[in-house]
Amino acid sequence: MSVEIKTTTVETIRNTFSHTRRRFGDKVASRYQEASFDLESATNFHYRPLWQPDKLLNDATRTAVVMADWYAVSDPRQYYYGAYVQARAKMQENAEHDYAFCEKRDMLAGLSARNVQLISRLLLPLRHAEMGANMNNSSIAADGFGTSVTQMHMFQAMDRLGIAQYLSRIGLMLDDGDVLLLAEAKQQWLGDPAWQGLRRYVEDTLVVRDWFELTLAQNLVSDGLVYPLLFHKLDEQLSANGAGQVGMLTEFMRLWFVESQRWVDGLLKTVINESPANKDLVQGWVDHWSARCVEALEPLAALTLDTSALDTVCTEFSARLKKIGLTGARP
């Protein structure tokens, strides 16, 4: 008895899903393309939102910015849910290692009173601003148009929640597990004159209704000035004071900021290159919120940082805007 084995080749009828085939052609799509493009419902809604009856559930007119196709915006990191979770898991693993290393060796116990005061005055209250950033990006994800746009802001919202928790852990480590320093940081956020400018900035952004203006105010301007000042310049100051070990606990924030700039800049370039009207509108918003943010940061920079720190940050931010195609940082 003999057994004859034959092979048969099955020809692929088509290579991808309908929504990616319509946009990219009948070829194998990347996971990012499959999970990011033309997924948001745009027709056949059963009702309009009761809280906003003049709009559709997914409505491109919730911003004054006009795009022929919002899916022209894409994430240079190619993050969809799976890729985002894997990237953040790796970053968190490294951060947890650093925190465990510091805790095991009690590396913050030897900090001078001056350095503890620096961290308590300039770093711990920032966790409340991070919660504001979480709320702002959640709002943008709700009101924005196009999955490739809204998912970037949802990822950003979750990142800010994590950063707020890391700042809280720094406070707990400084206080041997007690919450006294965190309670003091909250009172500084609520009542310290040096923080009231930034607090007002955060609270005013919470009620901005145009979601694209909000992403400029939060993810471009505020982050673009606050992070270099309070995570880079402050780290330099702490290292000069002999507290370089604190940089291990804020490395996640610095790495995250470098990464997040990529999609923010990509979003801005795409929008302002769409039309002169978009560019003029965006430039006006950037001018307005930059002036407000610089004014809010001046009393914080004056507390203990080098007086030139904010000037350096503004210069670097202006250079970043110039690369995007915009101008200005100082009022």
Secondary structure in CASP SS format (residue, H / E / C, confidence):
PFRMAT SS
TARGET T0000
AUTHOR 0000-0000-0000
METHOD secondary structure of the structure
MODEL  1
M C 1.00
S C 1.00
V C 1.00
E C 1.00
I C 1.00
K C 1.00
T C 1.00
T C 1.00
T C 1.00
V C 1.00
E C 1.00
T C 1.00
I C 1.00
R C 1.00
N C 1.00
T C 1.00
F C 1.00
S H 1.00
H H 1.00
T H 1.00
R H 1.00
R H 1.00
R H 1.00
F H 1.00
G C 1.00
D C 1.00
K C 1.00
V C 1.00
A C 1.00
S C 1.00
R H 1.00
Y H 1.00
Q H 1.00
E H 1.00
A H 1.00
S H 1.00
F C 1.00
D C 1.00
L C 1.00
E C 1.00
S C 1.00
A C 1.00
T C 1.00
N C 1.00
F C 1.00
H C 1.00
Y C 1.00
R C 1.00
P C 1.00
L C 1.00
W C 1.00
Q C 1.00
P C 1.00
D C 1.00
K C 1.00
L C 1.00
L C 1.00
N C 1.00
D C 1.00
A H 1.00
T H 1.00
R H 1.00
T C 1.00
A C 1.00
V C 1.00
V C 1.00
M C 1.00
A C 1.00
D C 1.00
W H 1.00
Y H 1.00
A H 1.00
V C 1.00
S C 1.00
D C 1.00
P C 1.00
R C 1.00
Q C 1.00
Y C 1.00
Y C 1.00
Y H 1.00
G H 1.00
A H 1.00
Y H 1.00
V H 1.00
Q H 1.00
A H 1.00
R H 1.00
A H 1.00
K H 1.00
M H 1.00
Q H 1.00
E H 1.00
N H 1.00
A H 1.00
E H 1.00
H H 1.00
D H 1.00
Y H 1.00
A H 1.00
F H 1.00
C H 1.00
E H 1.00
K H 1.00
R C 1.00
D C 1.00
M C 1.00
L C 1.00
A C 1.00
G C 1.00
L C 1.00
S C 1.00
A H 1.00
R H 1.00
N H 1.00
V H 1.00
Q H 1.00
L H 1.00
I H 1.00
S H 1.00
R H 1.00
L H 1.00
L C 1.00
L C 1.00
P C 1.00
L H 1.00
R H 1.00
H H 1.00
A H 1.00
E H 1.00
M H 1.00
G H 1.00
A H 1.00
N H 1.00
M H 1.00
N H 1.00
N H 1.00
S H 1.00
S H 1.00
I H 1.00
A H 1.00
A H 1.00
D H 1.00
G C 1.00
F C 1.00
G C 1.00
T H 1.00
S H 1.00
V H 1.00
T H 1.00
Q H 1.00
M H 1.00
H H 1.00
M H 1.00
F H 1.00
Q H 1.00
A H 1.00
M H 1.00
D H 1.00
R H 1.00
L H 1.00
G H 1.00
I H 1.00
A H 1.00
Q H 1.00
Y H 1.00
L H 1.00
S H 1.00
R H 1.00
I H 1.00
G H 1.00
L H 1.00
M H 1.00
L H 1.00
D C 1.00
D C 1.00
G C 1.00
D C 1.00
V C 1.00
L H 1.00
L H 1.00
L H 1.00
A H 1.00
E H 1.00
A H 1.00
K H 1.00
Q H 1.00
Q H 1.00
W H 1.00
L H 1.00
G H 1.00
D C 1.00
P H 1.00
A H 1.00
W H 1.00
Q H 1.00
G H 1.00
L H 1.00
R H 1.00
R H 1.00
Y H 1.00
V H 1.00
E H 1.00
D H 1.00
T H 1.00
L C 1.00
V C 1.00
V C 1.00
R C 1.00
D C 1.00
W H 1.00
F H 1.00
E H 1.00
L H 1.00
T H 1.00
L H 1.00
A H 1.00
Q H 1.00
N H 1.00
L H 1.00
V H 1.00
S H 1.00
D H 1.00
G H 1.00
L H 1.00
V H 1.00
Y H 1.00
P H 1.00
L H 1.00
L H 1.00
F H 1.00
H H 1.00
K H 1.00
L H 1.00
D H 1.00
E H 1.00
Q H 1.00
L H 1.00
S H 1.00
A H 1.00
N C 1.00
G C 1.00
A C 1.00
G C 1.00
Q C 1.00
V H 1.00
G H 1.00
M H 1.00
L H 1.00
T C 1.00
E H 1.00
F H 1.00
M H 1.00
R H 1.00
L H 1.00
W H 1.00
F H 1.00
V H 1.00
E H 1.00
S H 1.00
Q H 1.00
R H 1.00
W H 1.00
V H 1.00
D H 1.00
G H 1.00
L H 1.00
L H 1.00
K H 1.00
T H 1.00
V H 1.00
I H 1.00
N C 1.00
E C 1.00
S C 1.00
P H 1.00
A H 1.00
N H 1.00
K H 1.00
D H 1.00
L H 1.00
V H 1.00
Q H 1.00
G H 1.00
W H 1.00
V H 1.00
D H 1.00
H H 1.00
W H 1.00
S H 1.00
A H 1.00
R H 1.00
C H 1.00
V H 1.00
E H 1.00
A H 1.00
L H 1.00
E H 1.00
P H 1.00
L H 1.00
A H 1.00
A C 1.00
L C 1.00
T C 1.00
L C 1.00
D C 1.00
T C 1.00
S C 1.00
A H 1.00
L H 1.00
D H 1.00
T H 1.00
V H 1.00
C H 1.00
T H 1.00
E H 1.00
F H 1.00
S H 1.00
A H 1.00
R H 1.00
L H 1.00
K H 1.00
K H 1.00
I H 1.00
G C 1.00
L C 1.00
T C 1.00
G C 1.00
A C 1.00
R C 1.00
P C 1.00
END
